[in-house]
Amino acid sequence: MSSGKTATMKYFIRNLDQKYYIKMALNLSARTSSLDVQQNLETNLERHSRKTYGPPIGKRLVYFIDDLNLPQMDECGTQQPIALLKSIFDKQGMYDRHKCFNWKELVDICFFAAMNHIGGGRNELDTRFLSLCSVFLLPFPSDDTIRYIFNSILSGHTKSFTENIKSAVHNIINMTVHLYKLVLKKLHQTPEKFIYVFNLCHISFIISGMTRIMPNTFTTTESFVRVWRNEFTRVICDRLIYHQDRKMIERHLTQELETYFPSQVEYVLRDPLLFGDCRNAISSNNQIRIYEDLIDYDSVFYLFQEILLEYKKYHGLLDMVLFNDALDHLIRIHRMLRMDRGHVLLIGSNGNGKKSLSKLAAFTSGYEIFINNSFHSKHHFKMNEQKFKHDLKNIFLKVGIKNQPTVFIVDKVDVIEEGILEFINNILTNGFVPSLFLDQKENLEMVQRFKDINTNTSSEITTDMFLKNCLNNLHIVLLMSPGNNLRLIFRNYPGFVNKTYVNWINKWPVEALNAVVEKVLINDQVIPDVYVSNVIKQSVYMHKSAENYAKTFFNHTTRKICFTLKHLVDCTQMYKNLVKKKSSLSLIKSQDIQSGLEKIEESTSELGRIHDTLLEQDLSIIQKNEMCQQLTKQISDTRVLIEEIISIVNNSTEKLNLKKEQIINTKKQMEELVDKTLPILSTTRTLLNEISSDDLTELKSLDTPSESVMTLLECVAILRGIKDMNTWKSLSDMIEEPNFLNNLQELDANKINQRHQTQVRTKLKFLKKTIDIQSISKVECSILNFIESILKYCHIYQDIIPLKNKINKFDKDYLNDTLKLKEHEDSLKNTRCTLSNLEKSLDDLSKENIKLKEDNC
């Protein structure tokens, strides 16, 4: 054991050229049958001729069998898988078990195997079988070799770390090897300590966990050594069954720290140990997860509260109480699942929350969750092998083809069928169960589906990638209960121990029980707050007493009874339901008594009510007379108010008529001025139509334009609002515009400001003084007339603007006065309505007063 047989062979097989070799691995167990071996072998065989079978032509099948001597002896003292292999080795073939036992000759197959020494469930192999094999003994590596291997791995990972961390690697490896040798020496496997199996895989688990750290997170020796303590504790100490064994290992770990890292001991030994990469587990932007020290329970508690809310969105409510011990186990399970090819073995009594912890840890890891119960909840019968194989096929298609990381939670492993345990053992050791896909049609369909998602892949690459995805993406969580079955399972199926991270979930402390009971009690406030504390104490006391009585019962009868959190929750829930039922009965009785008392009170108060009614009627007559007087006064005041409002409405109407006449007169003046501008605008368009494209071409062809041309074009540019048009190049570019004349046609003269008008007038005035207008060209004359027309229009438009503003002001005042008149009219209407209501109320009061007087008589 621990000599590296499997690792060496897998390394050898992994480096074979896949163009010429097909690779396959199988782990035998105590329950492996010859049919299992034959079915696994046949998955990679094709028919070459009538009786000849082998891998595809041009390739060799390399078949590696691990734990060769694990299969049990049958009644005749034969190991059936070994007998089948002997037939294959000796006769180069085997019988077909599906078609009349026809003989199959096998070609191009090379077998490799590995096994441990005899003992501990491993049997002696048939010497006739061994005579057909080449046997090699692989000794256990020396301490120096172990140090060299793991020192190379950890040193390679810490190349980019600080110098103090690099220098600490050697001491870390030394401490690990010393403690590993101590564990092998002190903690031997016994019938009681059946899980105490330690090998080099566990050192690799420790170093693998340390390779998850990042240089920017771990910068000091203290943090580096502390993460080593966490990995060692999780891998070695968490597997131990008894508390005294853990204390012994922790004591030696402290001694090693005092030897190699004396100045960092206090920091490294600080509790709690909470390492994980779940801080940004629910981040929406897919941040890189950082493996770090989560410091304390408070930060982890609030983090998982958010994760629980996120879990509720996707999978429904997960009713959990996150006390410290639950958080501790949750972080451990999450760490195990996040490890490369990490599988988890949770051992604890049923009802201790193993499944809830597993589901939340899997969700926190960002994996899909698949749960397989060995018992159906409705019919209570065992999960059969066929149904389990169907579920496995679906899972492998998801993790192998879609490359979706998935956690497969298998509950009640200790009570399921032997065949299912064989499948689980193969998944733990090899990551796949080859005998699942025996049908050639299913294999072809699986390869085609993989190619559809991953294009440009051959069949050989597809198979290797599929198996690699299955190995990397599938994580198994086994939920088991302590008992005699565990020892047999671990003995018969070594993958359960060697390939999993173990976590014992023992009895929860009193603080955890208090938190659970409190959560149940305060859910719907059935128990009054003043009694909650006492009920919690009593419930926990009953639970602890039941556990003590169960121990006494076991001592007398050797029959074991377990009480878990589920029983405590059920007991508390039953008590709460009884309280609710009794409270409802008491409420019904109290309501009946209250109803009788109310009827008696009604009868005794009826006479007093009649007497009071007469007094109230007399008082009501007096009050109504006073109200009639008040209403009469209000009516007279309202009539006066109506007359005042009518007067205001008449005056406002007269003022509005006067303002309307002013608006009409002003609009007539503005329309007269607008009529004057229309001929000017028409003249302007006519002048522009006189300018042809040939005229513009003639202007553009001038190398040295005259002063008049420059001045007129500058005026046009000013009127268009174009700046910096002082050179002939810029002016000629303006003329060259395709829509130059159209732009002048569409020129909005209303937007020409006073400053531009003044600039143009000044330039024209200067032009007329300096040159003879009669001597300018036709096109210049047209441009000059166009500019003067625009200026003339702008001059008239200056007179229109005040009138326009005046009209706007009159319209605004007219609108405001109209609104005020509307308000007065509405007020008049409301006042008249109020008067009508007052008159109606006075009439009603008078009638009521007359009726009361008649009743009293």
C-alpha positions, 0 to 999 in steps of 0.5 A: 500500500502507498507505493504508487502503483496506481499513480505510476500505471495511470501516468504510463497509460495517460502518456500513450499515443491515443492514435494507436492505443485505447485506454481503459481502467477498472477497479475490482472490489470484493463484489465484482463478478466475472460478468462485470469484468467481461461487460467492461471489456466488451465496451471497447471491442469490435468484431474483426471476423467471424470469431475474432474480436478486438479494438478498432483495427490499427490500435491496441487496447491497454486494459489496467485492472487495479485491486486485482486480489480484492474479489471474494472467494465463492463457495468453491474457493474460486475468484470468478473475475480472476478465473475469467482473466486466466481464461483470457490470458491462457486461451486468448479468448472468452465465451459470449454470454449473450449468444449461445456461449460462442467462443470469442478470440481476443486480439490486440489487448494488453493487460496491466494490473496492480494489487496490494499485499494479502490481508485486510480483505485481500485474497491470495491469487491462483498460482496458475493465473500468476504463472501467466503474468510478469510479476513486479514488486514495487517497494514503498518509497523512502522518506527522501523520495516522498519529500522530493516528490511533494517538495517539487510540487509545492515549490513549483506552485510557490514560485511566484510567492514571496521569499519567506513562503518559498523558504517555508516549503521545505519545513512544511514538507518535513512536518507533513512527512513526520506526522504522516509517519506518526499516523501510520505508527500510532493509528492502526486499522482495527475492527473498531477503527476500520476507516484508519487507512492512510497512504500517500494519497492523503499527503497528495490531498494535503498538498493539492489543497495548498496549491489552491492558494494565490500569491496576492492572498497569502503573503506571510509565513503565518498565513502559509503555515495556517493553511497547511494546518487547515489542509492537514486537519481536514484530510487526516484529523477529520477521518478519525473516529475517536476524540482522543485520537484527534487530540493526540494528532493535534498535540504532535502537530503543535510540537512540530510547529514549535520545532519548525515555526516557533514564532508563528505558533500562536497565529497558526493555532488560532481557531476556528479553521475556516478556509474556502472560496465561497466569499463571492459565491453568488456574484453575478459577474463570475469573479475568480474564486479566491481560496482564503481564510474566512476568519470567524463564524460571524462573517461566514454566517452572514455570507451563507444567509445570502446564499440561502436566499439565493438557493430559495430562488432556484431550488425552493426553501431550505430550512436550516439553522446556521449555528457555528458547528453547522457552519464549520461542517458546511465550510468543510463540505464546500472545501471538499467539493471544490477540490480537484475531483473531490468526493465527500463521505459524510458519516452521521446519524440519519436526521443530523442534516447531512443532506441539507448541508450537502445541498447548500454546499453544492449550490455554493460551489456553483454545481448542479445538484442531483439527489438519489435516494435509496428508498422512494419516499412514497412506496418505501422499496429499495432502489433497484440497480436498473433505475440507478444505472438509468440515473447514472447515464443521465448524469454522465451525459450531463457532465461528459457532454455538456461539461456541467459540474454536478454533485451527485448526492447518494443517500443511505449508501449503507442500505443499497444493493451490492451492484450499486455499490460496485458502480459507486466504487468505479466512479470514485476510482476511475470517474466512470462506469464503462459497462453503463454504455454496452449498447453500440447504438448508445455509444454512437449516439453519445459520440455524435451528441458530443461532436455536435457540441464540440466540433472538429473532434475525432472519435478517439479524441471525443471518447478521451474528452468525454471520460476526462469531463466525467472524471473532472466534473462529477463529484460524489457525496455519500451519506452514511450512518455509523454501524457494522455495515460501514466496516464491510462496505469499506473493506469490500470497496476500498474506493470509499475510503481511499478516494473520498474526503471523510467528515464525521457529523457527530452529535450536535452541541447544546448550543446547536439544539437550542438554536434549532428549537428556537427556530421551530418555536418562533416560526409562527409565534404560537408560544408566547415570548415569555415562555419560549426560553423555558420551552427551549430548555425543557425540549433540550433537556428531554432530548439529552435525557433520551440520549442517556436512556438510549445508552442505558438501553444499549448496555442492557439489550445491545440494541442501539437507538439514535436520537437526532435533530430530526427527532428534536424538531419533530418533538418540538413541532408536535408540542407546538401543534398540541399548544395550537390545538389546545389554544383553539379549544380554549378560545372556542370555550371562552368565546361561548362564555363571552357570548352568554355574558354579552346577552345578559349585559344586553338584557340588563341595559335594554331598560336603561337604553329606553329611558336614555332614548326618551331623554335623547329625543328631548335633547335632540328637539332642542338641538334641531331647533338651534340648528334650524336657526343656524341654517336660516342665518347661513342661507341669508348670508349665502344669498348676499354672497351670491349677489356679490359674485354676480356683480364681479362676474359682470364687471369681468365680462366687460373688461374681457370684451375691451381687451378682445377689441384691443387684440383685434386692432393690433393683429390688423396692424401686424397683418398690414406690415406682413402684407408689405413683406410679401412682395419683398420676399417675392422679389428676393426669390425672383432675383435669386432665380436670375442667377444661373449656375453659369454665373456662379461658375464665372465667379468661381473661375476668377483668380483675383476677384474684384472688391465688389465680388468679395464684399457682396459674397462676404455679405451673403456669408454674414446673412447665412451666419457663416463665420471667418469668410474673409478669403477668396478660397473660403468664399469660392468654396461657399459658392461651390456648394451644390445647394448654394442657391437653394440655401439662399432660397430657404434662408430664414430672414427672421433669424438674422440678428441686428448685428449681422444687419448692421455689418451688411449695411456698413459693407454695402455703404462702403461699397457704394462709395468706393465703386460705381454700381452701374459698372458691376456685372449682372450677377453682382447686381442680382446679388446686391439686389438680393441683399438689399431686399433681405435688408428691407425685409428685416427693416419691416420685420423689426416693426412687426416684432413689437406688435407680435410681442404686444399681441402675445401679452394681450393674449396672455392677459386675456387668458388669465382674465378668462380663467379668473372669470371661469373661477368666479362663475364656478364659485357662483355655481358652487355657492348656489348649490350650497344654498340649495343644500342648506334650504334642503337641510332646513326643510329636512330638520323641520320635518324631523322636528315635527316627527319627534314632537309627534312621537313624544306625544 
